[in-house]
Amino acid sequence: MRGLLRRLGRLGRSLYARIALVYLTGLLLLSVATAWIAISQFNQLAQELQQRQEIGLAGNLARVMAPALHRGADSPAARDRARHILSINPSLSLYVLDERGRVIADYAEPACTTGRRVDTAALETLMDEAPMLPVMAVAPCAEAPGIFSVARIRHSEQGQPGYLYVDLDNAGQASMFAMLRTSSITRTLVVAGLLALLVAGVLGLVWFALLTRRFSHLTGAVQRFAGGDYGQRIAAPGDDELGRLARAFNDMAGTLEAQLQALQETDRQRRALIANLSHDFRTPLTSLRGHAERLQARDAPPDARTLTAILGNVERLTRLAEQLSTLARLDADDRPLQREPFSLCELAHDIVGKFQPQAQQAGVHLEVACDPALPPVDADLGLIDRVLSNLLDNALHATSAGGRVRVAVEARPATLRLTVDDDGVGIDAEDLPMVTQRFYRTRAGRERGEGSGLGLAIVREICERHAAPLDIDSRPGEGTRVSVALPRARTIPR
C-alpha cells in the first residue's frame, strides 16, 4: 500500500501529471466557453428563425384589423377584433403605436403599457427591404429586448399614421434546454459534442504520455550516465526540441567520455612515466654506486676505465634531467613562446660544433649544408636548440663508425626546412608511428640499452607549439631523415 502511495505521489509530481492537469483544465474551460457561446447563439438563431418566419404577421393582422382600426385604435370594434385574434394565438401581444412609437392602444387584459414608447429606429430597421435579423426591441410590457413583427397602419377616421406592433418573444420561442428535451437532433449534437470532448481528452493524455516517455528515456539515460555508464546514448533522436536536446546530450556524453578516456590515458602515462623514470634513474645510479663502493674498498686511485664509466652515467643522468625539465616547460601551456628572429644556419653550425667531439669519438662524419645568406626564422631559440640537439644526439647514437650524419637548411616559399639525415640503423615500420610518444623506445634501442624515449617526444611537442610540421622518414638498415619546417621571420635581426 505504501509503495502504491509513493508511486502515486511521484506520478502526481511528474511532468506528465502537470501537463495533463493543465490540458484537462484548459479543455474543460474551452468546453464550457464553447457551450455557453453555442447556447447563446442557438437562442439567437431560434429568435432569428422565428422572426424570419413571422416577419409578415403584423402586416397580415393589420389587413384583418384595418376596418376596425378606421373607427379608432381604442374603439370597441378594434378591441373586439384584437380579442378574437388573441383567442386564436394567446401567446401574442398586440399594440397600436403612433408615428413616434408611443403606445396608444394595448389589447392586453388588463392593459399595462398605455403611454410607453418603443424605439422607432428598430421598427424602421425591421421594415427595410433586407434587414439583418434578428432585430430586437424592448416591447411595451417587457424589460429586455425581444423579437417582434411590425406593420404600418392608419387609425381613426382621420387616417392617422402609426404602427401595429406584435410582440413575438413569448410566441412559441424554443430555448436550448427546451430543444434538448424535445429535439432528437439537438440531443445527437450534444452527445456528439460530449464524445468529441472525451476523445480529445483521451487522445491528449495518450499523446502527452508518449511525449513525456521521451523525457523519461532522456532522464533515464542521464541518470545512468551519472551512475557511471559513460557509453550511454540516446538512440535515433528526432528533429524537434527533444531531438535536439537528445543530440546535445549525446555530444556532451561523447565529449565527457573522451575526456574521461584522456584522463585515464594520462593516468596510465603517469604510472608509466614513474616506472620508466625509476628504471632510467636506477640503472645509472646503481652503476655509480657500484663504482663508488669499489673505489671505497681499495686505497688505489681510480683507473681511467672507472672514471669513464662514472662520467658516462653522470652524463646520462644529466641528459635525462634536462629532458624532464624541457618536458615540464612544454607542459606549462600558459607560458608563451619566446619568439625572436634568428639565423638557423648559425644555430646549426654552433650545435654541430658542439657535437663534433662526440662524432669524432664515435667515428661518424658530421657535416652541415647551409647557406649563411638564408633569411632568419621566427621561433623560440632555446626550444629550437633543443630540437636540433635531440635530433643530432639520436642520429649519432643510431649511426655506426664510418657512417655519416648531415644537417641541412633549405629555403622554401614561407619557411626554412631543417633536415637531419643519417645512414644509421633506421626505424622499423611498426615502430615509426610510435617513436614520438613519451618513453617509447624502438626495438633496436631497447636491445642496445640506449635512449630514454623522450628525445623525439620533446621534438614533436616543440614542433606542435610552433605549429611547425614534423616529418620522419626511415628505413631499417638505410637510415633516418627528420625534417622540420619553421616560419620565416618578418624582420631581419641586427
N, C-alpha and C positions, 0 to 999 in steps of 0.2 A: 504493500500500500504506500509506504514511504517512497519507494523507488518510483512508483507511478506519479505520486505528487511532485517529486523532484523533476521528472521528465516533463510533466505539465507546466511546472514553473519555468523550466528552461525554454519550453515552447512559447510560453507567454512573453518571455523576454527576447525572443528571437526576432530577427528582421522580418521573417515571413509573417509572424503574428502582427507586427506593426503595420506592414504593408496591407495585409488582409483587412485589418481593422479600419485603416484609412479608406481602402477601396470600398468596403461594405457600407461604411458610413456615408461616403460620397454617393454611392449608388442609391442608398435609401433616401438621402436628401434630394437627389435628382429625380427619383421616382415620385416623391411627394410633390415636388415642384411641378413635374410634368402632369401629375394627376390634377393638381389644382388648376393649372392652365387649361387642361383638357375639359374639366368640368365647367369652368367659366366660359370657355369658348363653345362648349356644347350648348350651354344655356343660351348664349348669344346666337348660336346657329339656329336653335329652336325658335327663338324670337324672330330671327330673320325669315325663317321658313313660314312661320305663322303670319307675319306681316305681309310677306310676299303673296301668300295665298289669299289673304283677306284685305289686300290693299284697296280693292274696289267696293268693299262692303258699304262704306259710308255713302258712296255715290248711288248704290242701289237703294239704300234706305232713304236717301234724300229724294229720289224719284217717288218712292212709295208715300213719303210724308209730305210731298210738295203741296197738295191741295189743303191739307190740314195746317201747314205752316203759313199758307197765304192768309189764313184767318188770325194768325198771331202765334209766335213761338210758345207762349204760355197759355194758349187757348185750350178749352176743354177738348176740342177736336184733335189738336196736336197731342195732348196728353193721352187721349184715348187711343190714338194710333200708336204712340210710343209704348203704351201699356200692352197693346196687342203684340208688338214686335218683341218686347222683353219677355212676354209669356212664352214665346216660341224659343228664345235663347236667353234664359235668365242670367247668364254669365256676362252679358254685355252691359255697358253703361253708356247712355246717350246724353249728350249735352248739345245745346244750341249756343254758339258764341257769336258775339257781334264782330264787326270787322277789326276791332282792336284786341280780340281774344278774350273779352270779358264774358263770363257765363251769364246768359240771360234766361236760360231755361234748363232746369235739371229735372229729368224724368224719373229720378230715383225716389223711392218712398222709404223713409222721409228724405226730403231734399237736404243736401249738405253743402252745396258749393255755390249757391247764388251769390254773385258778386266777385267771385275769384276769377283769376285770369290764367290763360295758357299762352305760352310763348308762340307768337305768330310766325317767327322765323322757322321753327321746327315744322309748323303746318305747311308753310310755303315750300320748304325743302322736300317734304314727302310728296307734294303735288307737282314737283318738277317732272320732266319727261323721263329721266333715268336717275332716280335717286339712289344714293348709296345706302343700302339697308344694313341693319335696322336703324330707323330714325326714331329717337327716343324723345319723350316729353313728359313733364310732370302732369299727370291727369288732375282734374279738379278735386277729386276726393282722395288722391294719393299723396304720399310724401316722397316717393322716389320715382325716377324716370321709368317709363314703360312704353310699350308699343301701342300704336293707335292706328285708326283709319279716319280720314277727314275728307270732306267734300264741301264745295262752295254751295251756298243756298241763298234764297231770298225769302224773307219772312215779313209778315204783316201785310196789310193791304197796300201799304206804300212801297212794298218791294225792297225793304232794307237789306243790304248785303250782309252776309255772315257765314258761319261755318257749322256744319253738322259734325260733331266730334264723337267718335266711337272708341271707347277705351277697350283695348283687346288684352290687357295684361292678365286678366283673370279668365279669358275666354278659352279655356282648354289648353293653356300653355303647359307643356310637359317639361319637367325638370330632369336632371340627370338621374337622380335617385328614383324618380317615378319610371323613367325609361328602363333603369336597371331591373326594376321589379316586373316590368311588363313586356320588355323587348328582348327577344332571343338574340338579335344581332348585337345589342349592347352588351348582353351577358357574354357573348362569344368574344367581343373585343376586350372586355375586362379580363376574362380568363386568359386570352392570348397575351395580354399585357403582363399578367402575373407570371405566366410561364416564361415569357421573354426575360422578365426580371430574374426569375430563378435560374434560367440557363446562363444569363450574363454573370450572375454571382458565382455559379459553379465553375464556369469556364475561366473567370478571373482568378478564382482560388487555385485552379489547376495550373494556369499559366504562371502565377506567382510562385507556386511550388516548384515548377520546372526552372524558373528564373533563379530562385534562391538556392536550388540544388547546385547550380553552377557556383554560387557563392560558397556553398558548403564544401564543394570539391576544392575550390581555391583555398578556403580556410584550412581544410584537412592537409593539403599539400604544404602550406606554410607551417602548420604545426609539426608535420613530420620532418620538414626541413630543419625547424628549430630543435627537434629532438635528435638530430644527428644524421638523418638520411639526406646527405647533400646531393645525391643524384636525383632527388625528387623534381619532377617537371609536370607541367600541365599539358596534356595531350590535345592536339588539334584545337587551339584557341580560335574563336570566331573573329569577325571583323568589327564587332560592336565594342562598347566601352569595356565590358567584361573581358572580351577577347584581347583588347589592348592591355588591360591590367594583367591578364594571364601571361601575355608575351613579355611585359615588363618584369613580372616575377621570374619567368624563365631566364631572361637576360641577367637579372640580378643574381639568381641562383647560379647561373653559369660563371658569372664573374667571381662570386664568393667561392665557388668550388675551385676555380682556377687559382684564386689567391690562397686558398687552403692548401692546394697541392703545391703551390710555390713555397708556402711556409714549411710544409712537410719536406720538400726538397731542400730548402735552406737548412732545416734542422738536420737532415741527413748529411748535407755537405759540411755542416758544422761538426758533426760527430766524426766524419771522415777527415776533416781538417785537423781535429785534435789528434786522431790516430796517426795521421801522416806526419804531423809535426813532432809527435812523440817519437816516431821512428826516425825521422830525419835528424832530430837533435840527439837522440840516444846513440846512434851509430858513431858519429864523430866524438861525442863526449866519452863513450866507452873506450874508444881508441886513445883519446887523450889521457884518460885515467890510467889505462894500461901502460902507456909510455911513462907517465909520471911515477907510477909505482915501481917500474923497472929502474928509473933514474934514482928513486929514493933508496932502492935496495943495494945499489952499488955506489962506491965512492968515486969512481972514474967519471970524467966529464962525458957528456952525451956525444955520440958519434954523429956524423953528417946524415946518415940514413934516418936516425931517430928524429933529428931536428927537421928534416924534410917532411917526415910523416906528421909531426906536430904542426908545422906551418900549414900543411895541406888541409888538416882537419880544421884549424883555426880559420883558414880562408873559406872553407865550405860553410862553417857556421856564420861567418861574416856575410857571405853572399846570401844565405838563407834569411838572415835577419834583415838585410837590405830589401830583399824581395817582399818579405812580410810588411815592412814599412811602406813600400810602394803600394802594395795592395790596400793597406789601411788608408792611405791617402786617396786612392782611387774610389774606395767605398764611401768616402765622405762627399756625397753628391752636392752638398751645399757649398763646397769650396770651388770657386770658379777657376778655370784655366788661366794661367799666367801667360797669355798670348803676347808674342812680340815678333817682329820680323828679324830673321837671322839667316845667314848663309848655310845652306845644307851641305855644301861642298866643304866648307871649313870644318863643320862639325864632323863630317865623315873622315876627313884627314886626321883630326885630333883623336878620334876614337880608334881608328886603325893604328895610329902611332902608339896608343896605349896598349893595344893588343899585340903589337909586333913581337915583344919578347916571348909571350905565350905561344905565338905561332911559330917562331923560330925554335923554341924548345920542343914543340911537337913535330917539327919538320914539315910544316904546312906553309905554302906560299900564300901570303896575304897581300892583296893589291887593291887600289882604288882607281876607278874610272869616272872622272867628274871634271866638267869644265868650270873653272873658277868664275867665268863670266855669267853663269846662270843666275837668274833672279832669285831673291830670297823667298823664303816661305813664311807663313804666319801660323805659329804654333807655340806650344809650351816647350821652351828649350830644354828644361830639365827632364820632362817626360819623353821627348823625342830622343834625348841622350840615352835614357833607359831602354827605349825600343831598340836602337841600334846596338847598344851594348849587349842586350839579351840575345839578339839575332846573331851577332858575331860569336858570342860565347857558345851558343848552341851549334853553330856551324863548325867552330874549331873542335869541339868535343866529338862531332859526328864525322870528322874528316881524318883519315889515317895519314901517316907520314908519307910525304911525297905528293899529297893532294893539293888542291888549290881552293882558296876562298876569295871571292871577288865582291867588292862593294861598288855599285854604280848608281849614278844620279842622272836621270834623263828628263828633259823638258817636255811637257805636254801642254795643250792649249790653256788650261786653267790651273794645272797642278804641276808639281815636280814629283817624279816617281823614283822612290828609293828602293833599290833591289840588293838583296844579299844572296849570292849564288855560291853553292859549294858542290863538290863532286864526291860527297861522303856516302854514308851507308844508305841514306834515303829513309822514307817512311812507308810502311805497308799501307795498302789501300783501306783496310779495315780500321787502321789507326788514324788515318788522315782527318776524318770528320771530328775526332775527339781530342786532337792534340792541343787545342786552345782551351780545354776545360781545366779547371784548377786541379792540381795534383795528379793529372793524368800523365802517365809515362808510357812511352811506346815499349813494345816487347824487347827491342834491341837495347833501349835504355835500361830496362829492368835487368836484362842479362849482364850488362856492363856495370850495373850498380851506380849509374851516373844520373845526375839531374834530380830536381825536386818536383817537377811537374808544374812549376809556376812561371817559367820564363815566357812561354808563348801565351799563357793566360794573361800575364801582365801586358804583353804586346797587344793582344786583342782588346782588352779593356781601355788601354790608352788610345788605340785607334777609334774605338767607339766614342770615347769622349771628344775626339777631334772630328768625328763624322768622316773619317778617312778610310776608304776601302782597303781591306787587307786581303791579299791573295797568296795562297800557299799551293805550290805545285811540286810534287815529289814523286820519284820512282825508286823503288828498292834497288840498291846497288849502283844507281846512276847519280844520285844527289838530290838536293832540295833547292828550290828557289822561292824566296819570300819577298813580296813587293808591297809597298805602302805608298798611296798617293796623297800627298799633302798639298793644301791650297797655297797658291802664290800670295805673297804679301802685296798690299796696295801701295805701301810706301817703301822706299829703299832705305835700309839702316845706314846711319852715318859712320 
